[in-house]
Amino acid sequence: MDVPDDSPANCPVCGADYDSVSEHAAGLMVNLLDNERYRRVCFDPVLVDGEARVRFYHHTHEQADSGD
């Protein structure tokens, strides 16, 4: 997992504020069932130097409520 240097101010998927962003080049798993910190994670596929990656934008419960 990498944290991109060029992160946008708002989530490019839903437009809401986000708490953190991570970038993944290989397998991943998502489970937000009963997650105390995050309510939603938006997924944004990107190319980085020609390599496919997926950026995860992690939204807290409050941020997800304000972005819906």
DABELSUL-V746747 format. One record per residue. PSI is psi in whole degrees, 0 to 359 (* if undefined). OMEGA is omega in radians with two decimals (* if undefined). NEAR is the number of other ideal C-beta (glycine too) atoms within 12 Angstrom. Layout:
psi:omega:near
PSI:OMEGA:NEAR
PSI:OMEGA:NEAR
//
This chain:
psi:omega:near
138:3.07:18
154:3.01:20
116:-3.08:16
143:3.11:23
335:-3.03:9
40:-3.10:13
136:3.11:23
164:-3.13:20
323:3.12:12
160:3.13:19
127:-3.14:29
347:-3.13:21
309:-3.05:24
347:3.12:24
356:-3.11:19
164:2.98:27
158:3.07:24
159:-3.10:32
319:-3.13:25
165:3.09:22
142:3.06:32
154:-3.09:25
132:-3.03:28
138:3.13:25
350:-3.10:20
189:-3.06:12
150:-3.13:8
163:3.11:16
143:3.13:10
128:3.05:17
107:-3.14:9
11:3.14:19
120:3.14:8
37:3.12:9
123:-3.10:17
334:-3.04:9
315:-3.05:17
140:3.06:25
325:-3.06:25
148:2.99:29
124:3.07:32
144:-3.10:33
129:-3.13:23
107:3.10:28
135:-3.12:17
163:2.97:25
131:3.09:13
111:-3.08:18
41:3.10:11
2:-3.13:8
133:3.12:14
133:3.09:15
165:3.02:24
126:3.07:27
133:3.11:32
126:3.06:33
113:-3.02:35
120:-3.12:32
130:3.04:32
170:3.11:24
316:-3.14:20
315:3.14:17
321:3.14:26
322:3.11:27
322:-3.11:14
340:-3.10:18
353:-3.11:22
*:*:14
//
